[in-house]
Amino acid sequence: MTGLFKRYIAAKFWGPFAFGMGIFSALAFLADIFNNMSKLSKSSAPAAVMAKYFLYSVPFWSLMIVPVAALLAALFVLSELVSKGEWMAAVSSGYKPRQVVAPVLFCCALVALCHFALTETVSPSLRTASERIFERDISGNDNYRRGRKKDIMVRVADDTFLSAREFDAESGAMSGVSISVQRGGLVSRQAQAQTAVWDDFQEQWILRDGVNRVIAPSGEVTEEQFSKFPSDIDIEPALLNVEKIWPEDVTLPELSRRIAVLRRIGSPSAREEVFYNSKIAAPFFNFVLCLVAVPFAVKVRRGGKMLHFAAAITLAFFFWWMNSISQSAGEAGMMAPAVAAWLPVAVFGSAGIFLAKRAGL
């Protein structure tokens, strides 16, 4: 296939893709507004704050519907090639059907890679910022995700426990701190301090104004006062404050660190492991949906854009439905996290390959 013909087919992809992005993004954004209409209408937040919230929300909702927009574009391009006779003309000229389809799948793969890059860089920070603005400035929930807790006790290693009278994850500070190390069920070392602060440079908690005790097996206690004492705890505040997360709010490196911490302190990590694997599998979502759409567009020669619009929504709905069930099963421990994340991709990918072969592609 000549480069000119490849570029001709690929160029047809971006118009329907932009159309799908615009339509689906607007629908998703309006649904979010209507869902929060009660709080938005009652809020006394200035217009600038409202505008900032909407501005920060747009990328998240736009990225959410990228797979549907890519699927719609693939359906539109291939159905147009078939309906205008260009498909038949290309095949009659000696091109194989898979060669005609290849530029469309290439565009889907390019969209998938860009989508993955944006969800790992831009989207999480803007999503977190928009939620913070909505909860704190619009809804008036001043304590939203500030991570302020009282009387906490956390297992930070197999034999090490941390307790604090007050803990502030946002500022990275604690007060009334006690760190105990156990050996054979008995406390062998204990450090108590008035305060503790997180040191970003050293990546550890620094205790201030306290005492360090070493307890011998015989029960003899040795004490040493300190004004500043570096602890062995290297768990950053955001991870020490273990709260429920969502995959769109975090990146792969953040999930990896969180999983490592959860494993180290003996807490369940299945949910985070499912999210981690799902993020890796995410670039393939766009591609396998387009792969399933190809034989449908080629075989259904009659039918307007509304039919393909409905087909795109239906295919995407079934994929997300299956993905949701699979992830829930993984979080519940009914299947391995990797299996739960990749099962929908494997099923739809296999279906796409099977249907493509049946269609002679």
PEQUI-V431593 format. One record per residue. N is the residue number from 1. RES is the residue in one letter. D_CENTER is the distance of its C-alpha to the mean C-alpha in Angstrom with 2 decimals. Layout:
BEGIN
n:N res:RES d_center:D_CENTER
n:N res:RES d_center:D_CENTER
END
This chain:
BEGIN
n:1 res:M d_center:38.18
n:2 res:T d_center:39.01
n:3 res:G d_center:36.53
n:4 res:L d_center:37.76
n:5 res:F d_center:36.99
n:6 res:K d_center:33.48
n:7 res:R d_center:32.84
n:8 res:Y d_center:34.45
n:9 res:I d_center:32.11
n:10 res:A d_center:28.97
n:11 res:A d_center:30.12
n:12 res:K d_center:30.29
n:13 res:F d_center:26.53
n:14 res:W d_center:25.40
n:15 res:G d_center:27.46
n:16 res:P d_center:26.11
n:17 res:F d_center:22.54
n:18 res:A d_center:23.14
n:19 res:F d_center:24.86
n:20 res:G d_center:22.03
n:21 res:M d_center:19.50
n:22 res:G d_center:22.04
n:23 res:I d_center:22.92
n:24 res:F d_center:19.58
n:25 res:S d_center:18.05
n:26 res:A d_center:21.21
n:27 res:L d_center:21.12
n:28 res:A d_center:17.58
n:29 res:F d_center:18.51
n:30 res:L d_center:21.87
n:31 res:A d_center:20.52
n:32 res:D d_center:18.49
n:33 res:I d_center:21.74
n:34 res:F d_center:23.90
n:35 res:N d_center:21.73
n:36 res:N d_center:22.18
n:37 res:M d_center:25.64
n:38 res:S d_center:27.49
n:39 res:K d_center:25.89
n:40 res:L d_center:25.97
n:41 res:S d_center:29.63
n:42 res:K d_center:30.70
n:43 res:S d_center:29.07
n:44 res:S d_center:31.45
n:45 res:A d_center:28.90
n:46 res:P d_center:30.37
n:47 res:A d_center:29.51
n:48 res:A d_center:27.98
n:49 res:V d_center:25.35
n:50 res:M d_center:24.63
n:51 res:A d_center:24.39
n:52 res:K d_center:22.00
n:53 res:Y d_center:19.68
n:54 res:F d_center:19.91
n:55 res:L d_center:19.53
n:56 res:Y d_center:16.28
n:57 res:S d_center:14.91
n:58 res:V d_center:15.94
n:59 res:P d_center:13.36
n:60 res:F d_center:10.46
n:61 res:W d_center:12.75
n:62 res:S d_center:14.03
n:63 res:L d_center:10.94
n:64 res:M d_center:10.30
n:65 res:I d_center:13.80
n:66 res:V d_center:14.11
n:67 res:P d_center:14.59
n:68 res:V d_center:17.29
n:69 res:A d_center:18.93
n:70 res:A d_center:19.19
n:71 res:L d_center:20.58
n:72 res:L d_center:23.02
n:73 res:A d_center:24.16
n:74 res:A d_center:24.93
n:75 res:L d_center:26.93
n:76 res:F d_center:28.80
n:77 res:V d_center:29.74
n:78 res:L d_center:31.04
n:79 res:S d_center:32.82
n:80 res:E d_center:34.49
n:81 res:L d_center:35.67
n:82 res:V d_center:37.17
n:83 res:S d_center:38.74
n:84 res:K d_center:40.38
n:85 res:G d_center:41.77
n:86 res:E d_center:39.94
n:87 res:W d_center:38.38
n:88 res:M d_center:41.85
n:89 res:A d_center:43.33
n:90 res:A d_center:40.86
n:91 res:V d_center:41.42
n:92 res:S d_center:45.17
n:93 res:S d_center:45.11
n:94 res:G d_center:43.96
n:95 res:Y d_center:40.19
n:96 res:K d_center:38.31
n:97 res:P d_center:35.86
n:98 res:R d_center:32.97
n:99 res:Q d_center:33.99
n:100 res:V d_center:33.72
n:101 res:V d_center:30.25
n:102 res:A d_center:28.99
n:103 res:P d_center:28.44
n:104 res:V d_center:26.28
n:105 res:L d_center:24.08
n:106 res:F d_center:24.01
n:107 res:C d_center:22.75
n:108 res:C d_center:19.97
n:109 res:A d_center:19.02
n:110 res:L d_center:19.23
n:111 res:V d_center:16.99
n:112 res:A d_center:14.36
n:113 res:L d_center:14.69
n:114 res:C d_center:14.63
n:115 res:H d_center:11.55
n:116 res:F d_center:9.70
n:117 res:A d_center:11.53
n:118 res:L d_center:10.77
n:119 res:T d_center:6.97
n:120 res:E d_center:7.74
n:121 res:T d_center:10.69
n:122 res:V d_center:11.57
n:123 res:S d_center:8.92
n:124 res:P d_center:7.51
n:125 res:S d_center:11.24
n:126 res:L d_center:12.55
n:127 res:R d_center:10.41
n:128 res:T d_center:11.61
n:129 res:A d_center:15.00
n:130 res:S d_center:15.40
n:131 res:E d_center:14.79
n:132 res:R d_center:17.22
n:133 res:I d_center:19.71
n:134 res:F d_center:19.68
n:135 res:E d_center:20.18
n:136 res:R d_center:22.54
n:137 res:D d_center:24.43
n:138 res:I d_center:24.49
n:139 res:S d_center:24.46
n:140 res:G d_center:26.33
n:141 res:N d_center:24.26
n:142 res:D d_center:25.14
n:143 res:N d_center:23.64
n:144 res:Y d_center:20.10
n:145 res:R d_center:17.84
n:146 res:R d_center:20.77
n:147 res:G d_center:20.72
n:148 res:R d_center:24.48
n:149 res:K d_center:25.97
n:150 res:K d_center:29.48
n:151 res:D d_center:31.01
n:152 res:I d_center:28.05
n:153 res:M d_center:28.53
n:154 res:V d_center:25.98
n:155 res:R d_center:26.55
n:156 res:V d_center:25.49
n:157 res:A d_center:27.11
n:158 res:D d_center:29.23
n:159 res:D d_center:32.28
n:160 res:T d_center:31.10
n:161 res:F d_center:30.45
n:162 res:L d_center:29.67
n:163 res:S d_center:30.87
n:164 res:A d_center:31.10
n:165 res:R d_center:32.84
n:166 res:E d_center:30.28
n:167 res:F d_center:26.82
n:168 res:D d_center:24.95
n:169 res:A d_center:21.50
n:170 res:E d_center:21.33
n:171 res:S d_center:24.65
n:172 res:G d_center:24.45
n:173 res:A d_center:27.75
n:174 res:M d_center:29.49
n:175 res:S d_center:33.06
n:176 res:G d_center:35.33
n:177 res:V d_center:33.62
n:178 res:S d_center:34.73
n:179 res:I d_center:33.55
n:180 res:S d_center:35.30
n:181 res:V d_center:35.56
n:182 res:Q d_center:37.12
n:183 res:R d_center:39.25
n:184 res:G d_center:40.69
n:185 res:G d_center:39.78
n:186 res:L d_center:41.54
n:187 res:V d_center:40.32
n:188 res:S d_center:41.31
n:189 res:R d_center:39.87
n:190 res:Q d_center:38.80
n:191 res:A d_center:37.86
n:192 res:Q d_center:38.14
n:193 res:A d_center:37.45
n:194 res:Q d_center:37.66
n:195 res:T d_center:34.39
n:196 res:A d_center:31.57
n:197 res:V d_center:29.36
n:198 res:W d_center:26.39
n:199 res:D d_center:27.55
n:200 res:D d_center:24.88
n:201 res:F d_center:27.42
n:202 res:Q d_center:28.51
n:203 res:E d_center:25.15
n:204 res:Q d_center:26.96
n:205 res:W d_center:28.34
n:206 res:I d_center:31.87
n:207 res:L d_center:34.28
n:208 res:R d_center:37.04
n:209 res:D d_center:40.49
n:210 res:G d_center:40.82
n:211 res:V d_center:42.40
n:212 res:N d_center:41.49
n:213 res:R d_center:43.28
n:214 res:V d_center:43.97
n:215 res:I d_center:45.43
n:216 res:A d_center:47.64
n:217 res:P d_center:48.08
n:218 res:S d_center:51.51
n:219 res:G d_center:50.01
n:220 res:E d_center:51.11
n:221 res:V d_center:48.80
n:222 res:T d_center:48.49
n:223 res:E d_center:47.05
n:224 res:E d_center:46.08
n:225 res:Q d_center:45.32
n:226 res:F d_center:42.77
n:227 res:S d_center:41.63
n:228 res:K d_center:38.59
n:229 res:F d_center:37.09
n:230 res:P d_center:33.99
n:231 res:S d_center:32.30
n:232 res:D d_center:30.64
n:233 res:I d_center:27.37
n:234 res:D d_center:24.66
n:235 res:I d_center:21.64
n:236 res:E d_center:20.25
n:237 res:P d_center:20.41
n:238 res:A d_center:16.74
n:239 res:L d_center:16.54
n:240 res:L d_center:20.00
n:241 res:N d_center:19.02
n:242 res:V d_center:17.02
n:243 res:E d_center:15.44
n:244 res:K d_center:13.01
n:245 res:I d_center:9.37
n:246 res:W d_center:6.44
n:247 res:P d_center:2.89
n:248 res:E d_center:3.08
n:249 res:D d_center:5.76
n:250 res:V d_center:5.65
n:251 res:T d_center:6.44
n:252 res:L d_center:8.00
n:253 res:P d_center:11.28
n:254 res:E d_center:10.40
n:255 res:L d_center:9.17
n:256 res:S d_center:12.33
n:257 res:R d_center:14.50
n:258 res:R d_center:13.50
n:259 res:I d_center:14.32
n:260 res:A d_center:17.50
n:261 res:V d_center:18.53
n:262 res:L d_center:18.12
n:263 res:R d_center:20.14
n:264 res:R d_center:22.66
n:265 res:I d_center:23.35
n:266 res:G d_center:23.51
n:267 res:S d_center:20.78
n:268 res:P d_center:18.84
n:269 res:S d_center:15.60
n:270 res:A d_center:15.05
n:271 res:R d_center:12.08
n:272 res:E d_center:10.24
n:273 res:E d_center:11.72
n:274 res:V d_center:10.57
n:275 res:F d_center:6.84
n:276 res:Y d_center:8.03
n:277 res:N d_center:10.14
n:278 res:S d_center:8.02
n:279 res:K d_center:6.03
n:280 res:I d_center:9.71
n:281 res:A d_center:11.01
n:282 res:A d_center:9.07
n:283 res:P d_center:11.86
n:284 res:F d_center:14.38
n:285 res:F d_center:13.41
n:286 res:N d_center:15.26
n:287 res:F d_center:18.04
n:288 res:V d_center:18.94
n:289 res:L d_center:19.05
n:290 res:C d_center:21.39
n:291 res:L d_center:23.28
n:292 res:V d_center:24.06
n:293 res:A d_center:25.05
n:294 res:V d_center:27.57
n:295 res:P d_center:30.28
n:296 res:F d_center:29.95
n:297 res:A d_center:30.66
n:298 res:V d_center:33.47
n:299 res:K d_center:35.17
n:300 res:V d_center:34.96
n:301 res:R d_center:37.41
n:302 res:R d_center:38.23
n:303 res:G d_center:36.02
n:304 res:G d_center:34.89
n:305 res:K d_center:31.64
n:306 res:M d_center:31.11
n:307 res:L d_center:31.13
n:308 res:H d_center:28.43
n:309 res:F d_center:26.43
n:310 res:A d_center:26.71
n:311 res:A d_center:25.98
n:312 res:A d_center:22.68
n:313 res:I d_center:21.57
n:314 res:T d_center:22.98
n:315 res:L d_center:21.37
n:316 res:A d_center:17.87
n:317 res:F d_center:18.57
n:318 res:F d_center:19.76
n:319 res:F d_center:16.87
n:320 res:W d_center:14.29
n:321 res:W d_center:16.94
n:322 res:M d_center:17.30
n:323 res:N d_center:13.62
n:324 res:S d_center:13.53
n:325 res:I d_center:16.75
n:326 res:S d_center:15.85
n:327 res:Q d_center:12.78
n:328 res:S d_center:15.13
n:329 res:A d_center:17.78
n:330 res:G d_center:15.80
n:331 res:E d_center:14.96
n:332 res:A d_center:18.68
n:333 res:G d_center:19.86
n:334 res:M d_center:21.48
n:335 res:M d_center:20.09
n:336 res:A d_center:18.64
n:337 res:P d_center:14.84
n:338 res:A d_center:15.22
n:339 res:V d_center:17.40
n:340 res:A d_center:15.19
n:341 res:A d_center:12.33
n:342 res:W d_center:14.93
n:343 res:L d_center:17.50
n:344 res:P d_center:16.60
n:345 res:V d_center:16.50
n:346 res:A d_center:19.80
n:347 res:V d_center:21.41
n:348 res:F d_center:20.77
n:349 res:G d_center:21.54
n:350 res:S d_center:24.73
n:351 res:A d_center:25.66
n:352 res:G d_center:25.31
n:353 res:I d_center:27.49
n:354 res:F d_center:29.99
n:355 res:L d_center:30.34
n:356 res:A d_center:30.68
n:357 res:K d_center:33.49
n:358 res:R d_center:35.14
n:359 res:A d_center:35.09
n:360 res:G d_center:36.76
n:361 res:L d_center:33.97
END
